[in-house]
């Protein structure tokens, strides 16, 4: 999932538009706008902090893909 998709999903689940999401997540509105337009990719720390502020947690899990034959 790309950063813009993740922010859109967080916004949708929280019922927030970009301006409200910016205020609620303490992420600058310009960063939210540039991320949603694909012009920038925020650091993982920023996305994680925004998600946590809205009650979500980012997790990594392994794929069930064989890397070596």
C-alpha positions in Angstrom: 0.0 0.0 0.0 1.4 3.4 -1.0 1.4 6.4 1.4 -1.4 8.2 -0.5 -3.6 5.0 -0.3 -2.9 4.7 3.4 -3.8 8.3 4.2 -7.0 8.0 2.1 -7.9 4.8 4.0 -7.2 6.5 7.4 -9.3 9.6 6.4 -12.2 7.4 5.1 -12.2 5.3 8.3 -12.1 8.4 10.5 -14.7 10.2 8.4 -12.3 13.2 7.9 -11.5 15.4 4.9 -7.9 16.4 4.3 -8.0 19.6 6.4 -9.7 17.8 9.3 -7.3 14.9 9.0 -4.4 17.3 9.1 -5.6 18.9 12.3 -6.4 15.5 14.0 -3.2 13.8 13.0 -0.9 16.8 13.6 0.4 16.4 10.1 0.9 19.7 8.1 -1.9 20.2 5.7 0.6 20.8 2.9 2.2 17.4 3.6 -1.3 15.7 3.5 -2.1 17.5 0.2 1.3 16.6 -1.4 1.0 13.0 -0.2 -2.6 12.6 -1.6 -1.5 14.1 -4.9 1.5 11.7 -5.1 4.1 14.6 -5.0 5.7 13.5 -1.8 6.0 10.4 0.5 6.1 11.2 4.2 8.4 9.3 6.4 7.2 6.1 8.0 7.4 7.9 11.4 5.0 10.6 10.2 2.5 8.1 8.8 2.8 5.9 12.0 2.3 9.0 14.3 -0.8 10.1 12.2 -2.2 6.6 12.4 -1.7 6.3 16.1 -3.3 9.7 16.8 -6.4 8.3 15.0 -6.3 5.1 17.0 -4.6 2.8 14.4 -1.4 0.9 14.5 0.9 0.1 11.6 2.2 -3.4 11.6 4.4 -5.4 9.3 3.7 -9.1 8.6 5.5 -11.5 6.4 4.1 -12.5 3.0 3.7 -16.2 2.3 6.0 -15.9 -0.7 8.9 -18.2 -1.3 11.9 -16.0 -2.1 14.3 -18.9 -3.0 13.5 -22.0 -5.0 
